[in-house]
Amino acid sequence: MSTPDPDIAVLGRPDSPELREQVTRELDDKADRVGQLMQYRVDARHPSPHASAYRTRISLRTDREGRLGFTRPRSHEFLPATHAPLARPAINGVLRHLPALQGLGGVELRTDDERVVLAAWSPRRGKGARNRRNRGVPSEVRERLAALVSEVPGLDGVALDGHRLAGDTILHPTVAGLRLHVGPASFFQVNLEVNAALAGAVVEAVRAAEPTAIVDLYSGVGNLSLPMAVATGARMTLVESHPQATADARRAARAHGIEVDARAADADRFQAGDAFFDVAVLDPPRAGAPGVLEQLVVTRPRRIVYVSCHAPALARDVRAARGAGYRVSHLAVFDMFPQTPHVETLCVLER
């Protein structure tokens, strides 16, 4: 387990009373906005135990000299960085020792609080394409990246475009007592503590419906699927378009002896009849799941559990379920991203 980093400070001391008060007000504002968009009261608000130093992942760009940093919002101004106040201590421990890294599009630092992985992506390919190997990267850049594992204290693995270069690039965050398997290109939540609370709430919402079969769309590495499978014993179908995330979910399921049907398929194109289920769960990206709820309600599941990181997309998508005779029975917000305008929302729909 990482030890606290004495250099982390936001508004003075980490999680000072002033900062806690600030993020509490911000969460109230977020809940109000979600309630207005959904035309339904927010039943529960789940704050983050940490207002700062909570992020398990940070993305950094490189400038012409290879310095790592951020781009100022709504501008092209580059801000070099050797410290990120919202990042977990283990990430900042590595960031302060990283040299300039020329010849890259940028890097993501990732941690499960036990180990740190650097996942780099190639120029002009972009972070979203990092799962595709770029053999055009000069060998000297690859060699320089691989050497970081032995040169940078606290760095355990390095990957390029989603593929291992050196060290161990697999992380194992724990959810509901289950050790997940997360490759260098697979998504996982940035706030481990809030994610645990969210997964617990999803499991309770699903278990209360007494399902015999569950479909989990946009299932990722099994963050929600595997805890649901254990808690309910129901038949579990996972649908995820990212091949590495699907493989990661299968590996974790095998390691825990959990039987799941993990499909590498585009959840955006899910059609009624693609799977048998009486409860549906979906956790789409920021764009939401346009058209998906229309397909889910065709088979009349008794409950739909929708996790969203963008409330306007959630409100848009839920209209289809409401029009088909479903109602919102529970609405909760989770402060996954303190000190930002973003919030995670859990919406439960009943037939």
VEXDREN-2710 file (C-alpha; in Angstrom, 1 decimal):
% VEXDREN-2710
k/r/px/py/pz
1/MET/0.0/0.0/0.0
2/SER/1.3/3.5/-0.9
3/THR/2.3/5.8/1.9
4/PRO/0.9/9.3/2.1
5/ASP/2.8/11.9/0.0
6/PRO/3.6/15.0/2.2
7/ASP/3.7/17.2/-0.8
8/ILE/0.0/16.8/-1.8
9/ALA/-1.8/20.0/-0.9
10/VAL/-5.0/21.6/-2.2
11/LEU/-6.2/24.9/-0.7
12/GLY/-3.6/24.4/2.0
13/ARG/-3.8/21.0/3.7
14/PRO/-5.2/17.9/2.0
15/ASP/-9.0/17.6/2.7
16/SER/-9.0/20.7/5.0
17/PRO/-12.3/21.7/6.6
18/GLU/-12.5/24.5/4.0
19/LEU/-12.1/22.0/1.1
20/ARG/-14.6/19.6/2.6
21/GLU/-17.2/22.4/2.9
22/GLN/-16.5/23.4/-0.7
23/VAL/-17.0/19.9/-2.2
24/THR/-20.1/19.4/0.0
25/ARG/-21.7/22.5/-1.5
26/GLU/-20.6/21.4/-5.0
27/LEU/-22.2/17.9/-4.5
28/ASP/-25.5/19.6/-3.4
29/ASP/-25.4/21.7/-6.6
30/LYS/-24.7/18.6/-8.7
31/ALA/-27.6/16.8/-7.1
32/ASP/-29.9/19.7/-7.8
33/ARG/-28.9/19.7/-11.4
34/VAL/-29.4/16.0/-11.8
35/GLY/-32.9/16.2/-10.1
36/GLN/-33.9/19.0/-12.5
37/LEU/-32.8/17.1/-15.5
38/MET/-34.5/13.9/-14.4
39/GLN/-37.6/15.6/-13.1
40/TYR/-37.3/13.4/-10.0
41/ARG/-35.9/14.1/-6.6
42/VAL/-32.4/12.7/-5.8
43/ASP/-32.9/10.1/-3.1
44/ALA/-29.3/9.7/-1.9
45/ARG/-26.0/11.6/-2.2
46/HIS/-22.7/9.7/-1.7
47/PRO/-19.8/12.0/-1.0
48/SER/-16.2/11.0/-1.7
49/PRO/-14.1/10.1/1.4
50/HIS/-11.3/12.2/-0.2
51/ALA/-11.8/15.6/-1.7
52/SER/-8.2/15.6/-3.1
53/ALA/-5.6/13.0/-4.0
54/TYR/-8.4/10.6/-5.1
55/ARG/-7.6/10.0/-8.8
56/THR/-6.2/6.6/-9.8
57/ARG/-5.6/7.7/-13.4
58/ILE/-4.3/11.0/-14.9
59/SER/-3.5/11.8/-18.5
60/LEU/-0.6/14.0/-19.5
61/ARG/0.4/15.6/-22.8
62/THR/3.9/16.2/-24.0
63/ASP/5.3/19.4/-25.5
64/ARG/8.0/19.6/-28.2
65/GLU/10.7/19.1/-25.6
66/GLY/8.9/16.0/-24.2
67/ARG/7.9/17.7/-21.0
68/LEU/4.8/16.2/-19.4
69/GLY/1.9/18.4/-18.4
70/PHE/-1.7/19.5/-19.0
71/THR/-3.4/21.8/-21.4
72/ARG/-5.3/24.7/-19.8
73/PRO/-9.1/24.2/-20.3
74/ARG/-10.5/25.8/-23.4
75/SER/-7.1/26.8/-24.6
76/HIS/-3.9/25.3/-26.2
77/GLU/-1.7/26.6/-23.4
78/PHE/0.6/23.9/-22.1
79/LEU/1.3/23.7/-18.4
80/PRO/4.3/21.6/-17.4
81/ALA/3.6/19.4/-14.3
82/THR/5.6/17.4/-11.8
83/HIS/2.6/17.2/-9.4
84/ALA/-1.2/16.7/-9.8
85/PRO/-3.2/17.6/-6.7
86/LEU/-6.1/15.4/-7.5
87/ALA/-3.9/12.3/-8.1
88/ARG/-3.3/9.4/-5.7
89/PRO/0.0/9.7/-3.8
90/ALA/1.5/6.8/-5.7
91/ILE/1.0/8.6/-9.0
92/ASN/2.6/11.8/-7.7
93/GLY/5.5/9.8/-6.3
94/VAL/6.3/8.6/-9.9
95/LEU/5.4/11.8/-11.7
96/ARG/8.0/13.9/-9.9
97/HIS/10.7/11.5/-11.1
98/LEU/9.7/11.2/-14.8
99/PRO/12.1/12.6/-17.3
100/ALA/11.1/14.4/-20.6
101/LEU/9.6/11.8/-23.0
102/GLN/10.0/12.9/-26.6
103/GLY/8.3/11.1/-29.5
104/LEU/5.0/10.4/-27.7
105/GLY/1.5/11.7/-27.9
106/GLY/1.2/11.6/-24.1
107/VAL/1.0/9.2/-21.2
108/GLU/-1.5/8.0/-18.6
109/LEU/-0.3/7.1/-15.1
110/ARG/-2.5/4.5/-13.5
111/THR/-2.6/2.9/-10.0
112/ASP/-4.5/0.4/-7.9
113/ASP/-2.9/1.9/-4.8
114/GLU/-0.4/-1.0/-4.8
115/ARG/1.4/-0.5/-8.1
116/VAL/1.8/2.2/-10.7
117/VAL/1.8/1.7/-14.5
118/LEU/2.7/4.2/-17.2
119/ALA/0.6/3.7/-20.4
120/ALA/2.0/5.8/-23.3
121/TRP/0.4/6.4/-26.6
122/SER/1.9/7.3/-30.0
123/PRO/1.8/10.7/-31.7
124/ARG/-1.2/11.2/-34.1
125/ARG/-2.9/8.1/-32.9
126/GLY/-4.5/9.5/-29.8
127/LYS/-5.3/8.0/-26.5
128/GLY/-8.5/6.4/-27.8
129/ALA/-6.4/4.3/-30.2
130/ARG/-3.8/3.2/-27.8
131/ASN/-5.0/-0.5/-27.9
132/ARG/-3.6/-0.7/-31.5
133/ARG/0.1/-1.3/-31.8
134/ASN/2.1/1.4/-33.6
135/ARG/5.2/-0.3/-35.0
136/GLY/6.3/3.1/-36.5
137/VAL/7.5/4.4/-33.1
138/PRO/11.3/4.6/-33.2
139/SER/13.2/1.9/-31.4
140/GLU/15.0/4.4/-29.3
141/VAL/11.7/5.7/-28.0
142/ARG/10.6/2.2/-27.0
143/GLU/13.9/1.5/-25.3
144/ARG/13.8/4.8/-23.4
145/LEU/10.3/3.9/-22.2
146/ALA/11.2/0.4/-21.2
147/ALA/14.2/1.7/-19.2
148/LEU/11.9/3.8/-17.0
149/VAL/10.9/0.7/-15.0
150/SER/14.4/0.4/-13.6
151/GLU/15.1/4.2/-13.4
152/VAL/11.9/5.7/-11.8
153/PRO/11.2/4.8/-8.2
154/GLY/7.7/3.3/-7.7
155/LEU/7.0/2.6/-11.4
156/ASP/6.1/-1.1/-11.9
157/GLY/5.3/-1.3/-15.6
158/VAL/5.3/0.5/-19.0
159/ALA/3.0/0.0/-22.0
160/LEU/2.8/1.6/-25.4
161/ASP/-0.5/1.8/-27.3
162/GLY/-1.9/-0.8/-24.9
163/HIS/0.9/-3.3/-25.2
164/ARG/3.4/-4.2/-22.5
165/LEU/7.0/-2.9/-23.0
166/ALA/8.5/-3.6/-19.6
167/GLY/7.5/-4.7/-16.1
168/ASP/4.1/-5.8/-15.0
169/THR/1.4/-3.7/-16.6
170/ILE/-1.7/-5.4/-15.0
171/LEU/-3.5/-3.6/-12.1
172/HIS/-5.8/-5.4/-9.7
173/PRO/-8.2/-3.0/-8.0
174/THR/-10.6/-4.6/-5.6
175/VAL/-14.4/-4.3/-5.8
176/ALA/-16.7/-6.1/-3.3
177/GLY/-13.8/-8.3/-2.2
178/LEU/-13.1/-9.3/-5.8
179/ARG/-9.7/-8.7/-7.4
180/LEU/-10.2/-7.4/-10.9
181/HIS/-7.8/-7.7/-13.8
182/VAL/-7.1/-4.4/-15.6
183/GLY/-4.8/-4.2/-18.6
184/PRO/-3.0/-1.0/-19.7
185/ALA/-5.7/0.0/-22.2
186/SER/-8.8/-1.0/-20.1
187/PHE/-11.0/1.5/-18.4
188/PHE/-11.5/1.6/-14.6
189/GLN/-13.0/4.2/-12.3
190/VAL/-10.8/7.0/-11.0
191/ASN/-12.1/7.0/-7.5
192/LEU/-11.7/3.6/-5.8
193/GLU/-13.7/4.4/-2.7
194/VAL/-16.7/5.9/-4.5
195/ASN/-16.6/3.1/-7.0
196/ALA/-17.0/0.6/-4.2
197/ALA/-20.0/2.5/-2.9
198/LEU/-21.5/2.7/-6.5
199/ALA/-20.9/-1.0/-7.1
200/GLY/-22.6/-1.8/-3.8
201/ALA/-25.6/0.3/-4.6
202/VAL/-25.9/-1.4/-8.0
203/VAL/-25.7/-4.9/-6.5
204/GLU/-28.4/-4.0/-4.0
205/ALA/-30.7/-2.6/-6.7
206/VAL/-30.3/-5.7/-8.8
207/ARG/-30.5/-8.2/-6.0
208/ALA/-33.8/-6.7/-4.8
209/ALA/-35.4/-7.6/-8.1
210/GLU/-34.5/-11.3/-7.6
211/PRO/-33.2/-11.8/-11.1
212/THR/-32.7/-15.1/-12.8
213/ALA/-30.7/-13.6/-15.7
214/ILE/-28.8/-10.2/-16.0
215/VAL/-27.4/-8.4/-19.0
216/ASP/-24.6/-5.9/-18.3
217/LEU/-24.0/-3.5/-21.2
218/TYR/-20.8/-1.5/-21.5
219/SER/-19.5/-4.0/-18.9
220/GLY/-15.8/-3.1/-19.1
221/VAL/-13.5/-5.3/-16.9
222/GLY/-16.5/-6.6/-14.9
223/ASN/-16.5/-3.9/-12.3
224/LEU/-20.2/-4.3/-11.8
225/SER/-20.8/-7.7/-13.4
226/LEU/-18.7/-9.8/-11.2
227/PRO/-20.1/-8.5/-7.9
228/MET/-23.6/-8.9/-9.3
229/ALA/-22.9/-12.5/-10.3
230/VAL/-21.6/-13.4/-6.9
231/ALA/-24.4/-11.6/-5.0
232/THR/-27.3/-13.0/-7.1
233/GLY/-26.2/-16.3/-8.6
234/ALA/-28.1/-15.2/-11.7
235/ARG/-27.0/-16.0/-15.2
236/MET/-24.7/-13.1/-16.3
237/THR/-24.2/-11.8/-19.8
238/LEU/-21.5/-9.1/-20.3
239/VAL/-21.4/-7.0/-23.5
240/GLU/-18.3/-4.8/-24.1
241/SER/-16.8/-3.5/-27.3
242/HIS/-13.2/-3.1/-26.0
243/PRO/-11.4/-6.5/-26.6
244/GLN/-8.8/-6.0/-23.9
245/ALA/-11.5/-5.1/-21.3
246/THR/-13.5/-8.2/-22.3
247/ALA/-10.4/-10.4/-21.9
248/ASP/-9.7/-8.8/-18.6
249/ALA/-13.2/-9.6/-17.4
250/ARG/-12.9/-13.2/-18.5
251/ARG/-9.6/-13.6/-16.6
252/ALA/-10.9/-12.2/-13.4
253/ALA/-14.1/-14.3/-13.6
254/ARG/-11.9/-17.5/-14.1
255/ALA/-9.7/-16.5/-11.2
256/HIS/-12.7/-16.3/-8.9
257/GLY/-14.5/-19.3/-10.3
258/ILE/-17.4/-17.1/-11.6
259/GLU/-19.3/-18.3/-14.7
260/VAL/-20.2/-15.5/-17.1
261/ASP/-20.9/-15.1/-20.8
262/ALA/-18.5/-12.2/-21.7
263/ARG/-19.1/-11.0/-25.2
264/ALA/-16.8/-8.7/-27.2
265/ALA/-19.6/-6.8/-29.0
266/ASP/-20.8/-3.2/-29.5
267/ALA/-23.3/-2.5/-26.7
268/ASP/-24.5/0.5/-28.7
269/ARG/-25.9/-2.0/-31.2
270/PHE/-27.6/-4.3/-28.7
271/GLN/-30.9/-5.7/-30.0
272/ALA/-33.8/-7.2/-28.2
273/GLY/-33.2/-10.9/-28.4
274/ASP/-29.4/-10.8/-28.2
275/ALA/-29.5/-12.1/-24.7
276/PHE/-32.1/-13.5/-22.2
277/PHE/-32.5/-11.3/-19.1
278/ASP/-35.0/-10.1/-16.6
279/VAL/-32.8/-7.3/-15.2
280/ALA/-30.6/-5.0/-17.3
281/VAL/-27.7/-2.9/-16.2
282/LEU/-25.9/-0.4/-18.4
283/ASP/-22.9/1.9/-17.7
284/PRO/-22.2/3.7/-20.9
285/PRO/-19.5/6.4/-21.6
286/ARG/-20.3/10.1/-21.5
287/ALA/-22.2/10.0/-24.8
288/GLY/-24.8/7.7/-23.2
289/ALA/-26.7/4.9/-24.9
290/PRO/-28.9/6.4/-27.6
291/GLY/-31.4/3.9/-28.9
292/VAL/-30.4/1.1/-26.4
293/LEU/-33.2/1.5/-23.9
294/GLU/-35.7/1.2/-26.8
295/GLN/-34.3/-2.2/-27.4
296/LEU/-34.1/-3.2/-23.7
297/VAL/-37.8/-2.4/-23.0
298/VAL/-39.0/-4.6/-25.8
299/THR/-38.5/-7.7/-23.7
300/ARG/-40.0/-6.0/-20.6
301/PRO/-37.3/-6.5/-18.0
302/ARG/-38.7/-6.0/-14.5
303/ARG/-35.9/-3.5/-13.6
304/ILE/-33.3/-1.5/-15.5
305/VAL/-30.3/0.0/-13.6
306/TYR/-28.6/2.8/-15.5
307/VAL/-25.2/4.2/-14.3
308/SER/-24.3/7.5/-16.0
309/CYS/-21.4/9.9/-15.9
310/HIS/-23.3/12.6/-17.9
311/ALA/-26.7/13.4/-16.6
312/PRO/-28.0/15.1/-19.8
313/ALA/-27.4/11.9/-21.7
314/LEU/-29.1/9.9/-18.9
315/ALA/-32.2/12.2/-19.0
316/ARG/-32.4/11.8/-22.8
317/ASP/-32.1/8.0/-22.8
318/VAL/-34.5/7.5/-19.9
319/ARG/-37.3/9.2/-21.9
320/ALA/-37.6/6.0/-24.0
321/ALA/-38.2/3.8/-20.9
322/ARG/-40.7/6.2/-19.4
323/GLY/-42.6/6.2/-22.7
324/ALA/-42.7/2.4/-22.5
325/GLY/-44.3/2.4/-19.1
326/TYR/-41.3/2.4/-16.8
327/ARG/-40.9/4.8/-13.9
328/VAL/-37.9/6.1/-11.9
329/SER/-37.9/4.4/-8.5
330/HIS/-34.5/5.5/-7.2
331/LEU/-32.1/8.2/-8.1
332/ALA/-28.7/8.7/-6.4
333/VAL/-25.6/10.7/-7.1
334/PHE/-22.0/9.7/-6.3
335/ASP/-19.2/12.3/-6.1
336/MET/-16.7/10.3/-8.2
337/PHE/-15.0/13.5/-9.3
338/PRO/-14.7/16.1/-6.5
339/GLN/-13.6/19.6/-7.4
340/THR/-15.0/19.1/-10.9
341/PRO/-18.5/19.7/-12.4
342/HIS/-18.9/16.0/-13.1
343/VAL/-20.9/13.5/-11.1
344/GLU/-21.9/9.8/-11.3
345/THR/-25.6/9.0/-11.3
346/LEU/-27.5/5.8/-10.5
347/CYS/-31.0/5.6/-11.9
348/VAL/-33.3/2.6/-11.2
349/LEU/-36.2/2.1/-13.5
350/GLU/-39.2/-0.1/-12.6
351/ARG/-41.7/-1.6/-15.0
END
